């Protein structure tokens, strides 16, 4: 069975999205950063699709980006409802 991409929402500033996208794009096939966003509790979260099997690498990379001064707050995995997957 084909595994779907994992969706994460990354708390960052709009000005950082292009930089984060450029870094993730350097890792062939790891992720696809979208400009889709949502605001929750005053924070802006941008949508990132992560390739199956690349979740750990993505989380490690976001940690390294934080350490280098990139503005990244919460990194939240979108929870998929099993009922909606079957539809």
WORAGI-V83413 format. One record per residue. N is the residue number from 0. RES is the residue in one small letter. PSI is psi in whole degrees, 0 to 359 (none if undefined). Layout:
N/RES/PSI, N/RES/PSI
This chain:
0/x/135, 1/x/131, 2/x/134, 3/x/161, 4/x/152, 5/x/136, 6/x/130, 7/x/153, 8/x/123, 9/x/123, 10/x/113, 11/x/176, 12/x/150, 13/x/326, 14/x/340, 15/x/344, 16/x/318, 17/x/319, 18/x/313, 19/x/317, 20/x/316, 21/x/318, 22/x/312, 23/x/327, 24/x/335, 25/x/339, 26/x/96, 27/x/117, 28/x/7, 29/x/311, 30/x/163, 31/x/110, 32/x/132, 33/x/157, 34/x/3, 35/x/135, 36/x/165, 37/x/152, 38/x/127, 39/x/128, 40/x/40, 41/x/3, 42/x/144, 43/x/120, 44/x/129, 45/x/145, 46/x/133, 47/x/127, 48/x/127, 49/x/134, 50/x/147, 51/x/136, 52/x/358, 53/x/7, 54/x/311, 55/x/319, 56/x/320, 57/x/313, 58/x/321, 59/x/318, 60/x/319, 61/x/325, 62/x/316, 63/x/322, 64/x/319, 65/x/314, 66/x/334, 67/x/0, 68/x/359, 69/x/138, 70/x/99, 71/x/123, 72/x/237, 73/x/145, 74/x/107, 75/x/130, 76/x/131, 77/x/130, 78/x/127, 79/x/129, 80/x/124, 81/x/327, 82/x/322, 83/x/334, 84/x/327, 85/x/339, 86/x/none
